[in-house]
Each structure stands twice: as structure tokens, then as C-alpha cells.
Amino acid sequence: MTDYQKIVEGGGKIFRKMNSFRSTLHDIYTEMKNKVALSYNDEKRFIIPNTVKTLPWGHRDIQEYRNGPRKNVAELWCNVVNIVNNGSDENRLDLLLRLLLEEM
């Protein structure tokens, strides 16, 4: 099993050592760093739930996917007004509760 398969199937991170040249005040030296080579968590993209699609962080549609689909507020308000005005007393509460549960 490759490192990539291990990360995709099991999560986690794989670190690798990296050598780099650095300089400070014209003094050149090498430095070894331990960096993340593979990671299950993509920190630069938002994964759309139940799909394989992603959006970059900061995209305007991310909030919609986090909250789930919502109806237009005006449409919801019209439904509430219709129930209150046209429903019988016994039936109003039941209809309002059902409408609110649909929105959740």
C-alpha cells in the first residue's frame, strides 16, 4: 500500500525531512526541516458534503453548504401568514410546527 493510499483511506499526516539553504547576514548554511508531505485534511479547500467537489476557502457559496438549503424568507413568511389567517384554531399550531420542521 502506498503512502497516498494510507492517507486517503486512514487519514493522518506523513512528514518528510527537507534540506534547504538559508542565509543570515551573508552567512550561508543548510537547514533541515520536518514538513508535512501528505495530509488527509486539505486546508486550502472546502469539501462540499456528499460530493467530491471543493470550493476555495472564502467562496460565497460555502455558507449555503454549511447551513443547508433554505427557502426564501419571504416565501416562508407568506406560508405562515396563510396558515394563521386560513387555518382553524385546532389546526394552526400543527401546520406551523410542520412548516418549521420542514425548514430545519
C-alpha atoms as a printed R data frame, in Angstrom:
    type eleno elety resid chain resno       x      y      z
1   ATOM     1    CA   MET     A     1   0.000  0.000  0.000
2   ATOM     2    CA   THR     A     2   1.415  3.398 -0.967
3   ATOM     3    CA   ASP     A     3   1.672  6.365  1.383
4   ATOM     4    CA   TYR     A     4  -1.050  8.111 -0.623
5   ATOM     5    CA   GLN     A     5  -3.460  5.182 -0.187
6   ATOM     6    CA   LYS     A     6  -2.755  5.036  3.550
7   ATOM     7    CA   ILE     A     7  -3.595  8.718  3.985
8   ATOM     8    CA   VAL     A     8  -6.740  8.641  1.818
9   ATOM     9    CA   GLU     A     9  -8.138  5.527  3.490
10  ATOM    10    CA   GLY     A    10  -6.984  6.078  7.061
11  ATOM    11    CA   GLY     A    11  -6.430  9.816  7.462
12  ATOM    12    CA   GLY     A    12  -3.483 11.349  9.265
13  ATOM    13    CA   LYS     A    13  -0.312 13.051  8.049
14  ATOM    14    CA   ILE     A    14   3.057 11.957  6.685
15  ATOM    15    CA   PHE     A    15   6.108 14.079  7.477
16  ATOM    16    CA   ARG     A    16   9.363 14.162  5.495
17  ATOM    17    CA   LYS     A    17  12.693 15.803  6.210
18  ATOM    18    CA   MET     A    18  13.684 18.612  3.849
19  ATOM    19    CA   ASN     A    19  17.069 20.292  3.452
20  ATOM    20    CA   SER     A    20  17.221 23.932  2.415
21  ATOM    21    CA   PHE     A    21  19.841 26.658  2.025
22  ATOM    22    CA   ARG     A    22  19.453 29.717  4.235
23  ATOM    23    CA   SER     A    23  21.444 32.876  4.687
24  ATOM    24    CA   THR     A    24  21.706 35.376  7.502
25  ATOM    25    CA   LEU     A    25  23.890 38.469  7.102
26  ATOM    26    CA   HIS     A    26  25.739 36.896  4.104
27  ATOM    27    CA   ASP     A    27  26.418 33.725  6.091
28  ATOM    28    CA   ILE     A    28  25.114 30.721  4.076
29  ATOM    29    CA   TYR     A    29  24.143 27.487  5.830
30  ATOM    30    CA   THR     A    30  21.870 24.469  5.357
31  ATOM    31    CA   GLU     A    31  18.861 23.753  7.495
32  ATOM    32    CA   MET     A    32  16.852 20.547  7.901
33  ATOM    33    CA   LYS     A    33  13.098 20.920  8.422
34  ATOM    34    CA   ASN     A    34  10.406 18.363  9.111
35  ATOM    35    CA   LYS     A    35   7.443 19.244  6.848
36  ATOM    36    CA   VAL     A    36   4.043 17.739  6.084
37  ATOM    37    CA   ALA     A    37   4.362 15.774  2.831
38  ATOM    38    CA   LEU     A    38   0.849 14.284  2.683
39  ATOM    39    CA   SER     A    39  -2.241 15.188  4.663
40  ATOM    40    CA   TYR     A    40  -5.823 13.964  4.646
41  ATOM    41    CA   ASN     A    41  -7.064 17.426  5.608
42  ATOM    42    CA   ASP     A    42  -6.992 19.872  2.694
43  ATOM    43    CA   GLU     A    43  -6.602 23.190  4.494
44  ATOM    44    CA   LYS     A    44  -6.981 25.286  1.334
45  ATOM    45    CA   ARG     A    45 -10.302 23.914  0.060
46  ATOM    46    CA   PHE     A    46 -13.798 23.364  1.499
47  ATOM    47    CA   ILE     A    47 -15.158 19.907  0.625
48  ATOM    48    CA   ILE     A    48 -18.820 20.084 -0.403
49  ATOM    49    CA   PRO     A    49 -20.725 17.485  1.676
50  ATOM    50    CA   ASN     A    50 -21.743 14.263 -0.127
51  ATOM    51    CA   THR     A    51 -19.696 15.127 -3.236
52  ATOM    52    CA   VAL     A    52 -16.116 15.039 -4.457
53  ATOM    53    CA   LYS     A    53 -16.244 18.739 -5.341
54  ATOM    54    CA   THR     A    54 -14.432 21.501 -3.454
55  ATOM    55    CA   LEU     A    55 -14.507 25.283 -3.163
56  ATOM    56    CA   PRO     A    56 -11.652 27.598 -2.176
57  ATOM    57    CA   TRP     A    57 -11.918 28.998  1.348
58  ATOM    58    CA   GLY     A    58 -13.695 32.347  1.280
59  ATOM    59    CA   HIS     A    59 -16.046 31.368 -1.570
60  ATOM    60    CA   ARG     A    60 -19.509 32.924 -1.243
61  ATOM    61    CA   ASP     A    61 -21.340 29.556 -1.537
62  ATOM    62    CA   ILE     A    62 -19.624 27.880  1.440
63  ATOM    63    CA   GLN     A    63 -22.108 29.313  3.954
64  ATOM    64    CA   GLU     A    64 -25.003 27.869  1.939
65  ATOM    65    CA   TYR     A    65 -23.482 24.373  2.066
66  ATOM    66    CA   ARG     A    66 -22.764 24.656  5.790
67  ATOM    67    CA   ASN     A    67 -26.327 25.769  6.629
68  ATOM    68    CA   GLY     A    68 -28.051 23.534  4.105
69  ATOM    69    CA   PRO     A    69 -30.623 24.710  1.582
70  ATOM    70    CA   ARG     A    70 -33.046 27.350  2.803
71  ATOM    71    CA   LYS     A    71 -36.227 28.687  1.329
72  ATOM    72    CA   ASN     A    72 -36.704 32.303  0.577
73  ATOM    73    CA   VAL     A    73 -37.663 34.171  3.778
74  ATOM    74    CA   ALA     A    74 -40.493 35.997  2.000
75  ATOM    75    CA   GLU     A    75 -41.965 32.690  0.825
76  ATOM    76    CA   LEU     A    76 -41.759 31.262  4.332
77  ATOM    77    CA   TRP     A    77 -43.425 34.349  5.810
78  ATOM    78    CA   CYS     A    78 -46.285 34.120  3.260
79  ATOM    79    CA   ASN     A    79 -46.862 30.492  4.249
80  ATOM    80    CA   VAL     A    80 -47.014 31.423  7.939
81  ATOM    81    CA   VAL     A    81 -49.482 34.265  7.268
82  ATOM    82    CA   ASN     A    82 -51.698 31.964  5.170
83  ATOM    83    CA   ILE     A    83 -51.766 29.339  7.907
84  ATOM    84    CA   VAL     A    84 -52.611 31.896 10.599
85  ATOM    85    CA   ASN     A    85 -55.352 33.556  8.525
86  ATOM    86    CA   ASN     A    86 -56.951 30.487  6.956
87  ATOM    87    CA   GLY     A    87 -56.427 27.605  9.347
88  ATOM    88    CA   SER     A    88 -58.841 26.515 12.026
89  ATOM    89    CA   ASP     A    89 -57.797 27.077 15.643
90  ATOM    90    CA   GLU     A    90 -57.037 23.386 16.266
91  ATOM    91    CA   ASN     A    91 -55.129 23.005 13.036
92  ATOM    92    CA   ARG     A    92 -52.958 26.167 13.099
93  ATOM    93    CA   LEU     A    93 -50.354 25.033 15.584
94  ATOM    94    CA   ASP     A    94 -49.951 21.669 13.884
95  ATOM    95    CA   LEU     A    95 -49.486 23.308 10.461
96  ATOM    96    CA   LEU     A    96 -46.993 25.871 11.804
97  ATOM    97    CA   LEU     A    97 -44.938 23.184 13.525
98  ATOM    98    CA   ARG     A    98 -44.889 21.065 10.380
99  ATOM    99    CA   LEU     A    99 -43.775 24.065  8.304
100 ATOM   100    CA   LEU     A   100 -40.964 24.880 10.736
101 ATOM   101    CA   LEU     A   101 -39.784 21.263 10.847
102 ATOM   102    CA   GLU     A   102 -39.554 21.233  7.041
103 ATOM   103    CA   GLU     A   103 -37.234 24.238  7.233
104 ATOM   104    CA   MET     A   104 -34.833 22.595  9.682
